[in-house]
Amino acid sequence: MEIISQIGKKINFTIKHTIKYTYRRCTATSKTKTLLRHKTMNLKVIAFDADDTLFINEPYFQETEQKFCGLMEDYLSHQGISKELFKIEIDNLKLYGYGIKGYILSMIEAAMRISNNTIPVEVIEKIIQYGKELLDKPIELLDGVEETLQALHGKYKLVVATKGDLLDQRRKLHNSGLGHYFHHIEVMSDKQEVDYKDLIKRLEIQPEEFFMIGNSLKSDVLPVLAIGGHAVHIPFHTTWAHEKIDYKVEHKNFRAFEKITEVLTVLGV
């Protein structure tokens, strides 16, 4: 009986240390734990957001906004200009969607409103120039992205699930040199639950077989969790105000990491 009791204690100790895991800030300390989680998830598709997950994007918009504020500073403070531009951007999303072209049109509309329609044509030309410069920005991959894709390629079906202008996103993915890693590229008009359901239907999988990686809790995490998928948040150092949420996410299918390479541990790669 004493031997059986000792064995029981050992088994209980092993189980406790095998399943001990914190979803919110994952730090894998055991290969056994990782493999158990990997098998439990039964994943088929790993999806990646593009902007500020695979490559830099938001800092270019912020740089352009600063130039726009400088251009319009005779009419309003920089803070006031940014506030007016953001309001117009959000109002225009239902018309233009996400992306640089809609942003250019919103800057022009903001300039007209701020100046009470007195803005000279030279300023409009300057705004269009800013937009073209934004479209021509170089593609800078984020740390660990290609290493992660190389490790996952061939083991899972990899897809891009991003939103924005179709032509611009295709250009960026082509110029990034990452296109060959992906089985499917989905440029979505938005990232709501219905959009992810449509994507999962096209991929012919179940929600629990879908694993989304992105920098936006609002767009890449919450809707995926809501439909029964798995989601990982990789924070970027700056986030567009429209993508921010003011509460903590807690869900059994949610994980957060500092670096994209950390997902390899959870996936057993």
C-alpha positions as CSV (number, residue, x, y, z in Angstrom):
1,M,0.0,0.0,0.0
2,E,2.9,2.4,0.8
3,I,4.4,1.7,-2.7
4,I,1.1,2.3,-4.4
5,S,0.7,5.6,-2.4
6,Q,4.2,6.7,-3.4
7,I,3.4,5.9,-7.1
8,G,0.1,7.8,-6.8
9,K,1.9,10.9,-5.4
10,K,4.4,10.7,-8.3
11,I,1.6,10.5,-10.9
12,N,-0.2,13.4,-9.3
13,F,3.0,15.5,-9.2
14,T,3.6,14.7,-12.9
15,I,0.1,15.6,-14.0
16,K,0.2,18.9,-12.1
17,H,3.5,19.9,-13.7
18,T,2.4,18.7,-17.2
19,I,-0.8,20.7,-17.4
20,K,0.4,23.8,-15.7
21,Y,0.1,26.6,-18.3
22,T,-0.8,30.2,-18.5
23,Y,-2.7,31.2,-21.7
24,R,-2.2,34.9,-21.3
25,R,1.5,35.0,-21.3
26,C,2.8,31.7,-22.6
27,T,6.2,30.5,-21.5
28,A,6.7,26.9,-22.6
29,T,9.0,25.1,-20.1
30,S,8.2,21.5,-21.1
31,K,8.2,19.7,-24.5
32,T,5.6,17.3,-23.0
33,K,3.2,20.2,-22.3
34,T,3.7,21.7,-25.8
35,L,2.9,18.4,-27.5
36,L,-0.2,17.8,-25.4
37,R,-1.5,21.3,-26.3
38,H,-0.7,20.8,-30.0
39,K,-2.6,17.5,-30.2
40,T,-5.5,18.9,-28.3
41,M,-5.9,21.8,-30.7
42,N,-6.0,19.6,-33.9
43,L,-5.2,22.5,-36.2
44,K,-5.2,22.5,-40.0
45,V,-4.8,26.2,-40.9
46,I,-2.5,28.8,-39.5
47,A,-3.6,32.3,-40.6
48,F,-1.5,35.5,-40.4
49,D,-2.5,39.1,-40.4
50,A,-0.3,41.1,-42.8
51,D,0.1,44.7,-41.6
52,D,2.2,45.1,-38.5
53,T,2.3,41.3,-38.1
54,L,4.3,40.3,-41.1
55,F,5.7,43.7,-42.0
56,I,5.7,47.3,-40.9
57,N,2.7,49.4,-41.7
58,E,1.2,51.8,-39.1
59,P,4.4,53.8,-38.6
60,Y,4.2,54.8,-42.2
61,F,0.6,56.1,-41.7
62,Q,1.7,58.0,-38.6
63,E,4.6,59.6,-40.5
64,T,2.2,60.7,-43.3
65,E,-0.3,62.1,-40.7
66,Q,2.5,64.2,-39.2
67,K,3.3,65.6,-42.7
68,F,-0.4,66.3,-43.2
69,C,-0.7,68.1,-39.9
70,G,2.3,70.2,-40.8
71,L,0.7,71.1,-44.1
72,M,-2.6,72.2,-42.4
73,E,-1.1,73.8,-39.3
74,D,-2.1,77.4,-40.3
75,Y,-5.8,76.3,-39.8
76,L,-5.8,74.2,-36.7
77,S,-3.5,72.7,-34.0
78,H,-1.9,69.3,-34.9
79,Q,-4.1,67.6,-32.2
80,G,-7.2,69.2,-33.7
81,I,-6.2,68.1,-37.2
82,S,-5.5,64.5,-36.2
83,K,-8.9,64.4,-34.4
84,E,-10.7,65.7,-37.4
85,L,-8.9,63.3,-39.8
86,F,-9.6,60.3,-37.6
87,K,-13.3,61.1,-37.4
88,I,-13.5,61.4,-41.2
89,E,-11.6,58.2,-41.7
90,I,-14.0,56.2,-39.5
91,D,-17.0,57.8,-41.1
92,N,-15.6,56.9,-44.6
93,L,-14.8,53.2,-43.8
94,K,-18.3,52.2,-44.9
95,L,-17.7,53.9,-48.3
96,Y,-14.0,53.3,-49.0
97,G,-13.1,50.4,-46.7
98,Y,-9.6,50.1,-45.3
99,G,-6.4,51.0,-47.0
100,I,-4.3,53.9,-48.4
101,K,-6.6,55.1,-51.1
102,G,-9.4,55.6,-48.7
103,Y,-6.9,57.4,-46.4
104,I,-5.9,59.8,-49.2
105,L,-9.5,60.7,-49.9
106,S,-10.1,61.2,-46.1
107,M,-7.1,63.6,-45.9
108,I,-8.5,65.6,-48.9
109,E,-11.9,65.8,-47.2
110,A,-10.4,66.8,-43.9
111,A,-8.3,69.5,-45.6
112,M,-11.4,70.9,-47.2
113,R,-13.4,70.8,-44.0
114,I,-10.6,72.3,-41.8
115,S,-10.1,75.1,-44.3
116,N,-13.8,75.7,-44.9
117,N,-13.3,74.8,-48.6
118,T,-10.6,77.5,-49.1
119,I,-7.6,75.1,-49.5
120,P,-5.6,75.9,-52.6
121,V,-5.2,73.2,-55.3
122,E,-1.5,73.0,-54.5
123,V,-2.3,71.6,-51.1
124,I,-4.5,68.9,-52.6
125,E,-1.7,68.0,-55.0
126,K,0.6,67.7,-52.0
127,I,-1.8,65.4,-50.2
128,I,-2.0,63.2,-53.3
129,Q,1.8,63.1,-53.4
130,Y,1.8,62.0,-49.7
131,G,-0.5,59.2,-50.6
132,K,1.6,58.0,-53.5
133,E,4.7,58.1,-51.3
134,L,2.8,55.9,-48.8
135,L,1.9,53.4,-51.5
136,D,5.6,53.3,-52.5
137,K,7.0,52.6,-49.0
138,P,9.5,49.7,-48.8
139,I,8.5,46.4,-47.2
140,E,10.3,45.8,-44.0
141,L,9.7,42.4,-42.5
142,L,9.3,42.1,-38.7
143,D,11.8,40.1,-36.7
144,G,11.2,36.3,-36.7
145,V,8.6,36.3,-39.4
146,E,10.4,34.4,-42.1
147,E,11.9,32.0,-39.6
148,T,8.4,31.2,-38.3
149,L,7.0,30.7,-41.8
150,Q,9.9,28.5,-42.8
151,A,9.3,26.3,-39.7
152,L,5.5,26.0,-40.3
153,H,5.6,25.6,-44.1
154,G,4.6,22.1,-45.1
155,K,3.3,21.2,-41.7
156,Y,0.2,23.3,-41.8
157,K,-1.8,25.1,-44.5
158,L,-0.7,28.7,-44.1
159,V,-2.9,31.6,-45.2
160,V,-2.9,35.4,-45.0
161,A,-6.1,36.9,-43.6
162,T,-5.8,40.7,-43.8
163,K,-7.9,43.7,-44.6
164,G,-7.3,46.7,-46.8
165,D,-7.0,47.6,-50.4
166,L,-6.8,44.5,-52.6
167,L,-4.2,45.9,-55.1
168,D,-2.0,47.4,-52.3
169,Q,-2.0,44.3,-50.2
170,R,-1.1,42.1,-53.1
171,R,1.7,44.5,-54.0
172,K,3.1,44.4,-50.4
173,L,2.9,40.6,-50.2
174,H,4.6,40.2,-53.6
175,N,7.4,42.7,-52.6
176,S,7.8,41.0,-49.2
177,G,9.0,37.8,-50.9
178,L,6.8,35.8,-48.5
179,G,4.1,34.8,-51.0
180,H,5.4,31.3,-51.7
181,Y,4.8,30.3,-48.1
182,F,1.0,30.8,-48.3
183,H,-1.6,28.4,-49.7
184,H,-4.3,31.2,-49.8
185,I,-4.4,35.0,-49.5
186,E,-7.6,36.6,-48.3
187,V,-7.9,40.3,-48.4
188,M,-11.1,41.0,-46.4
189,S,-13.2,44.1,-46.5
190,D,-13.5,43.8,-42.7
191,K,-12.7,41.3,-40.0
192,Q,-16.0,40.6,-38.3
193,E,-17.2,37.2,-37.2
194,V,-19.1,36.8,-40.5
195,D,-15.9,37.5,-42.5
196,Y,-14.0,34.8,-40.6
197,K,-16.9,32.3,-41.0
198,D,-16.8,32.9,-44.8
199,L,-13.1,32.3,-44.8
200,I,-13.3,29.1,-42.8
201,K,-16.1,27.9,-45.1
202,R,-13.9,28.5,-48.2
203,L,-11.0,26.7,-46.5
204,E,-13.3,23.8,-45.8
205,I,-12.4,23.4,-42.2
206,Q,-14.1,23.8,-38.8
207,P,-13.5,26.9,-36.6
208,E,-11.6,24.8,-34.0
209,E,-9.1,23.9,-36.7
210,F,-8.3,27.5,-37.4
211,F,-5.4,29.4,-35.7
212,M,-5.1,33.2,-36.2
213,I,-2.0,35.2,-35.5
214,G,-2.1,39.0,-35.5
215,N,-1.4,42.3,-33.8
216,S,-4.9,43.6,-33.3
217,L,-7.1,42.2,-30.5
218,K,-10.1,43.8,-32.0
219,S,-9.7,42.4,-35.6
220,D,-7.4,39.3,-35.3
221,V,-8.4,37.9,-31.9
222,L,-12.0,38.7,-30.7
223,P,-14.0,37.6,-33.7
224,V,-12.0,34.4,-34.1
225,L,-12.5,33.4,-30.5
226,A,-16.2,34.2,-30.9
227,I,-16.7,31.7,-33.6
228,G,-14.7,28.9,-31.8
229,G,-11.2,29.3,-33.3
230,H,-7.8,29.9,-31.7
231,A,-6.1,33.2,-31.7
232,V,-2.7,34.6,-30.8
233,H,-1.9,38.3,-30.2
234,I,1.6,39.5,-31.1
235,P,1.6,43.2,-30.0
236,F,3.2,45.8,-32.2
237,H,4.7,48.9,-30.6
238,T,2.1,51.2,-32.1
239,T,-1.6,50.6,-32.9
240,W,-4.2,52.6,-34.9
241,A,-6.7,54.0,-32.5
242,H,-9.6,52.2,-34.3
243,E,-8.0,48.8,-33.5
244,K,-7.7,49.4,-29.7
245,I,-9.9,47.9,-27.0
246,D,-10.0,48.9,-23.3
247,Y,-10.3,45.5,-21.6
248,K,-8.3,42.4,-21.0
249,V,-9.0,39.3,-23.2
250,E,-9.4,36.0,-21.3
251,H,-10.4,32.9,-23.2
252,K,-9.3,29.3,-23.2
253,N,-8.3,29.5,-26.9
254,F,-6.4,32.8,-26.5
255,R,-2.6,33.2,-26.1
256,A,-0.4,36.3,-26.2
257,F,3.4,36.4,-27.0
258,E,6.0,39.1,-27.3
259,K,7.6,37.5,-30.4
260,I,6.1,35.7,-33.4
261,T,8.6,32.9,-33.1
262,E,7.1,31.9,-29.7
263,V,4.1,30.4,-31.5
264,L,6.3,27.6,-32.7
265,T,6.6,26.2,-29.2
266,V,2.8,26.0,-28.8
267,L,2.5,24.4,-32.2
268,G,5.0,21.8,-31.3
269,V,7.4,22.8,-34.1
